[in-house]
């Protein structure tokens, strides 16, 4: 990204340590100057940029576009990536204007990142835009990102938070892309993953086709889709791969075991949660929380005590979230054990 041996940008008034604290309103001109200056710096962007680019109106966006066109591609991608992280830290930040602007960027990674930046935008306008991108964008990376993000709109239709007659269009497109043998395999697999959020009649045969295809990418996505389908017919297959040797398949099986709430998976998930692979560890903890129950709560609390001794804050947060989820599923009146004797 940034060139080596360039001194880091530092804003004495904005230390970027706590994005949860809302500062005084940031003047856009000050934010744009910080954005321009930090192009030749290393380290995280300043809070001036994070807050200054939030909630832009049309006139303000025009000023950003003028500067944006002068920034190098790697830096534009870095900005989008950091805005995604900032938005995950503070959901009050609103980067919809920046996201829609970046959908038209010349760089494929920037366009793909822009789709992720718009994760909170549930408008039918964005759904339609993503459908057009999934069909027309020259980059398979961007098409895959677009069709992958159609999954949440498809789910919204199923949950009746979005009009089904509109989201059915996204369903139909996902079906069309999955069965298009001329399309890039990674775009097709993301279409399957999105389609699995629906009750469409094609979901089960599509999952079977992908699973039996002999194409690894399809097989991995089929295990993911099994969980999203919430159909217990897949339980035995998920359990088989949960205990297998293939890390990627085991990861997706661990996720799907939680989404399918397979209680028989608790011992295997517990073993994975105590394992060495960090990503599998975290997804196993998540799935234990999804399954819930008093036994799971005991397991998670025991794990939390061990992790607290190690001082692993990342796993502590994951375990606390899982314990909260497991408590809801089990109807428990507590979240955390604070005394081994209680």
C-alpha positions as CSV (number, residue, x, y, z in Angstrom):
1,X,0.0,0.0,0.0
2,X,1.9,3.1,1.3
3,X,5.5,3.5,0.2
4,X,8.2,2.5,2.7
5,X,10.3,5.0,4.7
6,X,7.6,7.7,4.7
7,X,7.0,9.2,8.1
8,X,3.6,8.5,9.5
9,X,0.9,11.1,9.4
10,X,0.0,12.3,12.8
11,X,-2.7,14.7,13.8
12,X,-2.2,15.9,17.4
13,X,-5.8,16.7,17.8
14,X,-7.1,13.4,16.6
15,X,-5.6,10.3,18.1
16,X,-7.8,7.6,16.5
17,X,-7.8,5.5,19.7
18,X,-11.5,5.6,20.4
19,X,-14.0,5.8,17.5
20,X,-16.9,5.3,20.0
21,X,-16.4,8.9,21.3
22,X,-18.2,11.4,19.1
23,X,-16.0,14.5,18.7
24,X,-17.1,18.0,17.8
25,X,-18.4,18.2,14.2
26,X,-15.6,17.9,11.7
27,X,-15.2,20.5,9.0
28,X,-15.2,18.8,5.6
29,X,-12.3,21.0,4.3
30,X,-10.2,19.9,7.3
31,X,-11.1,16.3,6.7
32,X,-10.2,16.6,3.0
33,X,-6.9,18.1,3.8
34,X,-6.2,15.2,6.2
35,X,-7.3,12.7,3.5
36,X,-4.9,14.3,1.0
37,X,-2.0,14.5,3.4
38,X,-2.2,11.0,4.7
39,X,-1.9,9.5,1.2
40,X,1.9,9.7,1.8
41,X,1.8,8.3,5.3
42,X,1.8,5.0,7.1
43,X,-0.5,3.9,10.0
44,X,-4.2,4.3,10.5
45,X,-6.2,7.2,9.2
46,X,-7.0,10.0,11.7
47,X,-10.4,10.4,13.4
48,X,-10.7,13.6,11.4
49,X,-11.1,11.5,8.2
50,X,-13.3,8.9,9.8
51,X,-15.8,11.4,11.1
52,X,-15.4,14.0,8.4
53,X,-16.4,11.5,5.6
54,X,-19.5,10.4,7.6
55,X,-23.0,11.5,6.6
56,X,-22.1,13.5,3.5
57,X,-24.7,15.4,1.6
58,X,-24.6,15.8,-2.2
59,X,-22.7,19.0,-2.3
60,X,-20.1,17.7,0.2
61,X,-19.8,14.5,-1.8
62,X,-18.9,16.5,-4.9
63,X,-15.9,18.0,-3.1
64,X,-14.8,14.5,-2.0
65,X,-15.1,13.2,-5.6
66,X,-12.8,16.0,-6.9
67,X,-10.1,15.0,-4.4
68,X,-10.8,11.2,-4.8
69,X,-9.9,11.3,-8.5
70,X,-6.4,12.5,-7.6
71,X,-5.6,9.8,-5.1
72,X,-3.7,6.7,-6.2
73,X,-5.5,3.4,-6.4
74,X,-3.8,1.6,-3.5
75,X,-4.6,4.5,-1.2
76,X,-8.2,4.6,-2.3
77,X,-8.5,1.0,-1.5
78,X,-6.8,1.5,1.9
79,X,-9.3,4.3,2.7
80,X,-12.3,2.1,1.9
81,X,-10.9,-0.8,3.9
82,X,-10.3,1.4,7.0
83,X,-13.8,3.0,6.7
84,X,-15.2,-0.5,6.8
85,X,-13.3,-1.2,10.0
86,X,-14.4,2.1,11.5
87,X,-18.0,1.5,10.7
88,X,-17.8,-1.9,12.4
89,X,-16.5,-0.2,15.5
90,X,-19.1,2.6,15.4
91,X,-22.3,1.9,13.6
92,X,-23.3,5.5,13.9
93,X,-20.9,6.4,11.2
94,X,-22.7,6.7,7.8
95,X,-20.6,6.0,4.8
96,X,-23.4,5.4,2.3
97,X,-22.5,8.4,0.1
98,X,-18.8,7.3,0.0
99,X,-19.8,3.7,-0.7
100,X,-22.0,4.6,-3.6
101,X,-19.4,6.9,-5.0
102,X,-16.7,4.1,-4.8
103,X,-19.0,1.7,-6.6
104,X,-18.0,3.6,-9.8
105,X,-14.2,3.5,-9.1
106,X,-11.8,2.4,-11.8
107,X,-10.1,-0.1,-9.4
108,X,-11.8,-3.4,-8.9
109,X,-10.7,-3.8,-5.3
110,X,-12.1,-0.4,-4.4
111,X,-15.5,-1.3,-6.0
112,X,-15.5,-4.6,-4.2
113,X,-14.7,-2.9,-0.9
114,X,-17.4,-0.3,-1.6
115,X,-20.0,-3.1,-1.6
116,X,-18.8,-4.2,1.8
117,X,-18.9,-0.6,3.1
118,X,-22.6,-0.5,2.2
119,X,-23.4,-3.5,4.4
120,X,-26.0,-1.4,6.4
121,X,-27.8,-0.1,3.3
122,X,-30.9,-2.3,2.9
123,X,-32.5,-0.1,0.3
124,X,-34.1,-1.6,-2.8
125,X,-32.1,0.9,-4.8
126,X,-28.9,-0.7,-3.6
127,X,-30.3,-4.2,-4.3
128,X,-31.0,-3.2,-7.9
129,X,-27.6,-1.6,-8.2
130,X,-26.0,-4.8,-6.9
131,X,-28.0,-6.9,-9.4
132,X,-26.7,-4.7,-12.3
133,X,-23.1,-5.0,-11.0
134,X,-23.5,-8.8,-10.7
135,X,-24.4,-8.9,-14.3
136,X,-22.3,-6.2,-15.9
137,X,-19.1,-5.5,-14.0
138,X,-16.0,-6.5,-15.9
139,X,-14.4,-7.9,-12.8
140,X,-15.3,-11.3,-11.5
141,X,-14.1,-10.2,-8.0
142,X,-16.7,-7.4,-8.0
143,X,-19.5,-9.5,-9.5
144,X,-18.8,-12.1,-6.8
145,X,-19.0,-9.4,-4.1
146,X,-22.2,-8.1,-5.5
147,X,-24.0,-11.4,-5.8
148,X,-22.8,-12.4,-2.3
149,X,-24.3,-9.3,-0.8
150,X,-27.6,-10.0,-2.5
151,X,-28.0,-12.7,0.1
152,X,-29.1,-10.3,2.8
153,X,-31.8,-8.8,0.5
154,X,-33.0,-12.3,-0.3
155,X,-33.2,-13.1,3.4
156,X,-35.0,-9.8,4.0
157,X,-37.7,-10.9,1.6
158,X,-38.0,-14.3,3.4
159,X,-38.3,-12.5,6.8
160,X,-40.8,-10.0,5.3
161,X,-38.7,-7.0,6.1
162,X,-38.4,-6.3,2.4
163,X,-41.1,-6.8,-0.2
164,X,-40.9,-10.4,-1.5
165,X,-42.0,-9.4,-5.0
166,X,-38.9,-7.3,-5.3
167,X,-36.4,-9.6,-3.6
168,X,-37.6,-12.5,-5.8
169,X,-35.8,-10.7,-8.6
170,X,-32.6,-11.1,-6.7
171,X,-33.4,-14.8,-6.1
172,X,-34.1,-15.4,-9.8
173,X,-30.8,-13.7,-10.6
174,X,-28.9,-15.9,-8.1
175,X,-30.4,-19.0,-9.7
176,X,-29.5,-17.8,-13.2
177,X,-25.9,-17.0,-12.2
178,X,-25.4,-20.3,-10.4
179,X,-26.5,-22.3,-13.4
180,X,-24.5,-20.2,-15.9
181,X,-21.6,-22.4,-16.8
182,X,-19.9,-19.5,-18.6
183,X,-19.7,-17.5,-15.5
184,X,-16.6,-17.5,-13.2
185,X,-16.7,-20.3,-10.6
186,X,-16.3,-17.8,-7.7
187,X,-19.3,-15.8,-8.8
188,X,-21.4,-18.9,-9.2
189,X,-20.5,-20.2,-5.7
190,X,-21.4,-16.9,-4.1
191,X,-24.8,-17.1,-6.0
192,X,-25.4,-20.4,-4.3
193,X,-24.6,-19.0,-0.9
194,X,-27.0,-16.1,-1.4
195,X,-29.7,-18.3,-2.8
196,X,-29.5,-20.5,0.3
197,X,-31.1,-17.7,2.3
198,X,-34.4,-18.4,0.5
199,X,-37.2,-21.0,0.4
200,X,-36.8,-21.2,-3.4
201,X,-37.4,-24.7,-4.7
202,X,-34.0,-24.7,-6.4
203,X,-32.1,-24.5,-3.1
204,X,-31.9,-28.2,-2.3
205,X,-31.0,-29.4,-5.8
206,X,-28.5,-26.6,-6.2
207,X,-26.8,-27.6,-3.0
208,X,-26.7,-31.2,-4.0
209,X,-25.3,-30.3,-7.4
210,X,-22.5,-28.2,-5.9
211,X,-21.7,-30.8,-3.2
212,X,-21.4,-33.6,-5.8
213,X,-19.7,-31.5,-8.4
214,X,-16.2,-32.5,-7.6
215,X,-15.3,-28.8,-7.8
216,X,-13.7,-27.8,-4.5
217,X,-15.0,-24.2,-4.5
218,X,-18.5,-25.5,-5.0
219,X,-18.2,-28.1,-2.3
220,X,-17.0,-25.6,0.3
221,X,-19.9,-23.2,-0.6
222,X,-22.3,-26.1,-0.5
223,X,-21.5,-26.7,3.2
224,X,-21.9,-23.0,3.9
225,X,-25.3,-23.0,2.0
226,X,-26.4,-26.0,4.1
227,X,-26.3,-23.9,7.2
228,X,-28.0,-20.9,5.6
229,X,-30.9,-23.2,4.4
230,X,-31.8,-24.1,8.0
231,X,-32.8,-27.6,6.7
232,X,-31.9,-30.5,9.0
233,X,-31.6,-32.9,6.0
234,X,-28.0,-31.7,5.9
235,X,-27.1,-32.5,9.5
236,X,-25.3,-35.8,8.8
237,X,-23.1,-34.2,6.0
238,X,-22.2,-31.3,8.2
239,X,-21.3,-33.6,11.1
240,X,-19.1,-35.7,8.7
241,X,-17.1,-32.6,7.6
242,X,-17.0,-31.2,11.1
243,X,-14.9,-34.2,12.1
244,X,-12.9,-34.3,8.9
245,X,-9.3,-33.3,8.1
246,X,-10.0,-30.5,5.6
247,X,-9.6,-27.2,7.4
248,X,-11.7,-25.2,5.0
249,X,-14.6,-27.7,4.9
250,X,-14.3,-28.1,8.7
251,X,-14.6,-24.3,9.1
252,X,-17.8,-24.1,7.1
253,X,-19.2,-27.2,8.8
254,X,-18.5,-25.6,12.2
255,X,-20.4,-22.5,11.1
256,X,-23.3,-24.6,9.7
257,X,-23.5,-26.8,12.8
258,X,-24.4,-23.6,14.7
259,X,-26.9,-22.3,12.2
260,X,-28.6,-25.7,12.0
261,X,-28.4,-25.9,15.9
262,X,-27.1,-29.4,15.8
263,X,-26.9,-30.4,19.5
264,X,-24.9,-33.6,18.6
265,X,-22.1,-31.3,17.3
266,X,-21.4,-29.8,20.8
267,X,-18.5,-32.2,21.6
268,X,-16.8,-31.7,18.3
269,X,-17.3,-27.9,18.4
270,X,-15.9,-27.9,22.0
271,X,-12.8,-29.7,20.7
272,X,-12.4,-27.2,17.9
273,X,-12.9,-24.3,20.3
274,X,-9.9,-25.6,22.3
275,X,-7.8,-26.1,19.2
276,X,-4.9,-24.2,17.7
277,X,-6.5,-22.8,14.5
278,X,-7.7,-19.4,15.4
279,X,-10.4,-19.0,12.7
280,X,-11.9,-22.4,13.4
281,X,-11.7,-21.7,17.1
282,X,-13.7,-18.5,16.7
283,X,-16.4,-20.0,14.5
284,X,-16.7,-23.0,16.8
285,X,-17.3,-20.6,19.7
286,X,-19.9,-18.7,17.7
287,X,-21.7,-21.9,16.8
288,X,-21.7,-23.2,20.4
289,X,-23.5,-19.9,21.3
290,X,-26.0,-20.5,18.5
291,X,-26.8,-24.0,19.8
292,X,-27.2,-22.9,23.4
293,X,-28.3,-24.9,26.4
294,X,-27.0,-25.3,29.9
295,X,-24.2,-27.6,29.0
296,X,-23.0,-25.2,26.3
297,X,-23.1,-22.4,28.9
298,X,-20.9,-24.4,31.2
299,X,-18.4,-25.2,28.4
300,X,-18.3,-21.5,27.3
301,X,-17.8,-20.2,30.8
302,X,-15.0,-22.7,31.4
303,X,-13.3,-21.6,28.2
304,X,-13.8,-17.9,29.2
305,X,-12.0,-18.4,32.5
306,X,-9.1,-20.1,30.7
307,X,-8.9,-17.3,28.2
308,X,-9.1,-14.6,30.9
309,X,-6.0,-16.1,32.4
310,X,-4.2,-15.9,29.1
311,X,-5.4,-12.3,28.6
312,X,-6.6,-13.0,25.0
313,X,-9.0,-10.1,24.6
314,X,-10.2,-11.2,21.1
315,X,-11.3,-14.6,22.3
316,X,-12.7,-13.1,25.5
317,X,-15.0,-10.9,23.4
318,X,-16.0,-13.8,21.2
319,X,-16.8,-16.0,24.2
320,X,-18.8,-13.2,25.9
321,X,-20.9,-12.8,22.8
322,X,-21.4,-16.6,22.5
323,X,-22.4,-16.8,26.2
324,X,-25.0,-14.1,25.7
325,X,-26.4,-15.9,22.7
326,X,-26.4,-19.3,24.4
327,X,-28.1,-17.7,27.4
328,X,-30.9,-16.5,25.2
329,X,-31.3,-19.9,23.5
330,X,-31.4,-21.7,26.8
331,X,-33.6,-19.2,28.6
332,X,-30.9,-18.8,31.3
333,X,-31.1,-16.0,33.8
334,X,-27.4,-15.3,33.8
335,X,-24.7,-14.6,31.3
336,X,-21.4,-15.2,33.0
337,X,-20.2,-17.5,35.8
338,X,-18.1,-15.4,38.2
339,X,-17.6,-18.0,40.9
340,X,-16.5,-21.6,40.2
341,X,-18.6,-22.8,43.2
342,X,-21.9,-21.2,42.0
